């Protein structure tokens, strides 16, 4: 246990904890939570701190690090995993057993607990969906010290209303409430505000056959977007990612755009408009890892630029219905160009109409302007039927965006559910509910 310990997540969002606990058993977690409830102290649950929304960053009070919860037992079709276990370790263990864990958030040093908290997804969610789809059971400790295990199919035993969901393929924006909902689904995506996950059972899939991976370059963005529209319905396509012209320029490559793919099976992609001879293709696991690292270098470059300026990362995590994808990209270009000229990038999960934007402000003045611009984009996303939180969660940094997504009656319903598990509002204070 330490005092006044500072913490920062991957976005640069900083906070501190008055006391930090590193329990080894769930009984210790229960003891910490009951004591916090008794003394009225706020509690933040921390994982690997790779997030971008500040949900795992404490703002005073106590913090519970789940780093010691690293169980990893792989069986046929499933794995029992502690929340402190890293995603890459689960993926490697599954591969070693001849199986496959599908969720692949870009940062594979993230913790499984953090993935569950935000319903994280990543690029292969295009075929396999988000973390939610792959969780079979959860062990959870609640603020009153109860230790419970909920399995798939176990319905909540209290009344909840139906919260309207946008017509998007990825969603991480508040509690997905509906009558008779699954208990696991209540905790997944709740960002550590309802209970502390101490163990999860994850579903594993059979290892896939041969996979073709590639980074396909294009002379301009329009050619790339036309290819995306042609390729999206292709059988066996499990990854479809986009890098805009500014992203490619930042990566110091002489092209106009790029689309990353992974394809299982025998289907072929129409390469019309692509710079096929200059593109990169490979069918080995090492090739796919190189392509993943290539894509990951983009946010790393952006975050390094912002750290040099002493600024926090400014990124959107918005998604829209598939048919609104082009319209939203045009809005991004127009609004961001008007405010930041060419100092922004658009990249990410275009297969799910979930393209991130990140800003590269030249100075503090531009950074100070960004919240207004990000809010303007949030309003437009919701007008198009989209979501302001697709895979990162809202955390503390973006908690105000919940009011763009939902009306007061829906937020009140979420708060009522939280009050059932955490009457004093101590767990994850400031996360989701600003």
Phi, psi and omega in degrees: 000131179236168182240144178049052183272126179279148177219148178220136176268186186293342179277348186094000178290126189244153175198188179211159175242140175290324175216143180238130180246142177234072183294157178250343183225154182293336175296325176293321176300315180300319180295318179297315182294317180294323177293318178299319179296319181295321185265355178071038182255134177288151184227132175244132177267130183243141172248238183271356179058037175265002184287170182240006185243358176080008182295329181264006180265118181287147172242070186084183181070205182259154172234141175245113175274131180263021185299334182277350182269082188238031175301141176208094180242117183258132175231188181288107176089359183204164174218136171265123193226137173278153184293339178276354178291137181281147179305316183297328179290323176295315180300316181293320179294321177296315179299318180297335180267007182078024182233188190210126171258118195284316184302138185217062171311145186306321180272097185279002170269008173292158180269153178298323177300318177293322177300317180292318182300322184258001188050052184296157183224277183104196190285320184282001173297342176306322177258321194254355179079180184274181181307321183311318184294340189250008178262124181260333182199154177224138166258132188224141171251130181257171187297338178270009175088003178288142175244117186229154171241128178246130178252157177307137180095351179274111184281150176299147184257029175216164186278130173228148178276170175271124176265129182294136179250142176290160182274068181235161183273344181224139186207127176211072189211078179090185182278131180271076188279140168200150182304137178070018184295163180285136179300320179302317182293336177292317183280326179292127181085003180273000172058037176070025181257352182246334182183172180252116178286127180249348177193151178222148168255120183252141176280138176246148180254158173300145179301136180288165174281212183293138181235129173265123175250158179193156168243108186259121182265151181226155179288338182203167183294322183299318178298320179294318181291325175296321177295319178302315180296324178288322188277335189309319182276007185295126177300135178087354178284119185245357180209134181211099187240153186232140170234122183280181185297323180290324176298315181296320178297318179295329177278000175063046178241149187270047183232173183261340179185169177213150174232127177265139183226156162221133187225123173263147175091197190260356183298150178242151180257136176287114185270020178305129178086348182274155172270071192300319183290340180260356181279167183248132178225152177191154182242004180264161177298324180293324176298313182296324178294321176299319180293321178298315180294324175301312180295323183289338180295334182297301178298329178298318178297318181295314182294325177296319177300316183289322178299323179298326179272357182073028184248154177275146180301138177242105184221147173261153179229047186266150174222152181229166173304149184307319184289350180258005187301308181298318180299318181292321177298320178296321178295315177306309183302313184295308185293315183288323177296320179299328186259332187228015183053240181255020184268059175200164175226157174232125184200165171121217200274066186293336176301330179257013185054042182230080182258123177284149164241143173227142183260147175239069183299144182278342183199179182297325181298316178292322178297319180295335179282339191296321181303321179296319181291317179297323178293321177299317178294323179300316179299318181292322178299313181294322176300329179275004180086020183262192181234147177271359177216110185255322183212346183266347192077174179262333178056215176264325184295326187243015183301329180297338181289344177301329180288341174281327184279322189229154175278171183303325183291326180285321177293324177297322178296320177295317180297326179295322177294317178300319181297331178295323182264334187215074189304326183270359179065040185268333188273119182065038183302131182092347178270134182071311182253103188296000000 
